[in-house]
């Protein structure tokens, strides 16, 4: 029996692997492309919106797609230890795949800016966690320096194998829809994912697997929007800590994806992100972390004539179009942000009548 159903075994022909590559996999990928009837209704004109629910990967985010490649190639090269900077999800994924491969893993994190669930993951998978009094960009700078020494392989998305693995998501979407979508909306942080999706779409298109290419529409958090402003941001801020990044490593890749696809890049505020997060959970039954909700908040902005930007491709969306929104990480990773918001709850005695009374029934 073939135990491995992961990204490498399914897309081997499109990935830089060989018989000599020891596959380190947790059966990542194959995430559901969930049809979203209420989002589709908002778009109208027979358009269909699908949500690529990446929170159902083994460590709860899309990072596992790239990490299976990065760690497998590191194992092939005989690497004993890996290192990464992270806003949380990369560190969780690196720690899990390193554990699986029997490698040491060091993660460098901005202290106090990592969602608790992600920190718990890095710790329990056995990574050595280093918290610094700087942000993600500072952490990545340190990783570049330490990675230049011989002891460590860097598994951030500056490692090209990460992008290779992550492109599998667009291949899955094409296989499910039978073609590429017309528009693809996703959050942008360090910009590896938008780069990877575009690479996947263009390569699969060249291989004849889809007839068209999507317009790539990226959203950054308003307080952390270097690509939008066209310059690095020194002190990025957003409640969507996963995309709290001021100087994205894959800057050029993101701009190529947006420009070559005829797409667009815009920003959403923290309020819009939180509102979209709740809307998606309470209307479509999908609980995603704040950074992931940036794509839904972005879609709402695109649908609002007064708020969307002049060049927004949704301004000219054709009837019957297909839209995919990637939601990148699971909501349970950052449950604190929900509990902090003090949703109303009821208190009652252990008594049927009191429960009904408190509920007003
Ligand atoms: N959504 C989530 C949940 C993320 O964790 C990230 C990035 C992004 C979106 C943005 O993707 O960086 O490829 O543009 N998280 C990285 C990390 C930076 O360290 O976990 P990107």
Boltz pocket constraint, residues with backbone or C-beta under 6 A from the ligand:
constraints:
  - pocket:
      binder: B
      contacts: [[A, 61], [A, 63], [A, 85], [A, 86], [A, 87], [A, 88], [A, 89], [A, 90], [A, 91], [A, 187], [A, 188], [A, 189], [A, 190], [A, 191], [A, 192], [A, 193], [A, 194], [A, 242], [A, 243], [A, 289], [A, 291], [A, 292], [A, 328], [A, 329]]
      max_distance: 6.0
